[in-house]
Amino acid sequence: MSTTATEHYLLEKFGPLLSLVQLAGLLDRSADGLRLSLSQDGELSKKFNPARKKIGRRVYFRSSLVAQALDAD
């Protein structure tokens, strides 16, 4: 499995998991706005919720799946 340039960038900058705040910054959105968008049934939630990983009470997003979602555009 080869990594794309996007995935390589995300892994170098954030590691294997992005926090909600990091993903919001990457998408140039506020954390609260992103949280609201992900809780609703829309294009953004369909794109990024599969990358979602809950650890305890915290929500993270897998860098590899975020890269796939970003490259799909």
C-alpha positions as CSV (number, residue, x, y, z in Angstrom):
1,M,0.0,0.0,0.0
2,S,1.6,3.3,-1.1
3,T,1.0,6.5,0.7
4,T,-0.2,9.6,-1.1
5,A,1.5,13.0,-0.7
6,T,-1.5,14.1,1.4
7,E,-1.2,11.1,3.7
8,H,2.5,11.6,4.0
9,Y,2.0,15.3,5.0
10,L,-0.6,14.4,7.6
11,L,1.4,11.7,9.1
12,E,4.5,13.9,9.3
13,K,2.6,16.9,10.8
14,F,0.1,15.2,13.1
15,G,1.0,11.5,13.4
16,P,-1.5,8.6,12.9
17,L,-4.4,10.5,14.6
18,L,-5.7,14.0,14.3
19,S,-7.7,15.6,17.1
20,L,-11.0,17.4,16.3
21,V,-9.2,20.8,16.8
22,Q,-6.4,19.7,14.4
23,L,-8.9,18.6,11.7
24,A,-10.9,21.8,12.1
25,G,-7.7,23.8,11.6
26,L,-6.8,21.7,8.5
27,L,-10.3,22.4,7.1
28,D,-10.2,26.1,8.1
29,R,-13.2,25.7,10.3
30,S,-13.9,26.3,14.0
31,A,-13.9,23.2,16.2
32,D,-17.4,23.9,17.3
33,G,-18.6,24.3,13.7
34,L,-16.9,21.1,12.7
35,R,-18.3,19.2,15.6
36,L,-21.8,20.4,14.7
37,S,-21.3,19.5,11.0
38,L,-20.1,16.0,11.9
39,S,-23.2,15.4,14.1
40,Q,-25.6,16.2,11.3
41,D,-26.3,14.1,8.2
42,G,-24.5,15.9,5.5
43,E,-21.6,15.7,3.0
44,L,-19.0,16.6,5.5
45,S,-20.1,13.9,8.0
46,K,-20.3,11.2,5.3
47,K,-16.7,12.1,4.3
48,F,-15.0,12.3,7.7
49,N,-17.1,10.2,10.1
50,P,-15.6,6.9,8.8
51,A,-12.2,8.2,9.9
52,R,-13.5,8.8,13.4
53,K,-12.0,6.9,16.3
54,K,-13.2,7.4,19.9
55,I,-10.6,6.8,22.6
56,G,-12.3,7.3,26.0
57,R,-14.2,10.5,25.8
58,R,-11.9,12.0,23.1
59,V,-12.6,11.9,19.4
60,Y,-9.7,11.4,16.9
61,F,-9.5,11.0,13.2
62,R,-7.3,8.5,11.4
63,S,-4.8,10.4,9.2
64,S,-4.8,7.8,6.4
65,L,-8.6,8.0,6.1
66,V,-8.7,11.8,6.3
67,A,-6.1,11.9,3.5
68,Q,-8.3,9.6,1.4
69,A,-11.3,11.8,2.0
70,L,-9.4,14.9,1.1
71,D,-7.9,13.3,-2.1
72,A,-11.4,12.2,-3.2
73,D,-12.3,15.7,-4.1
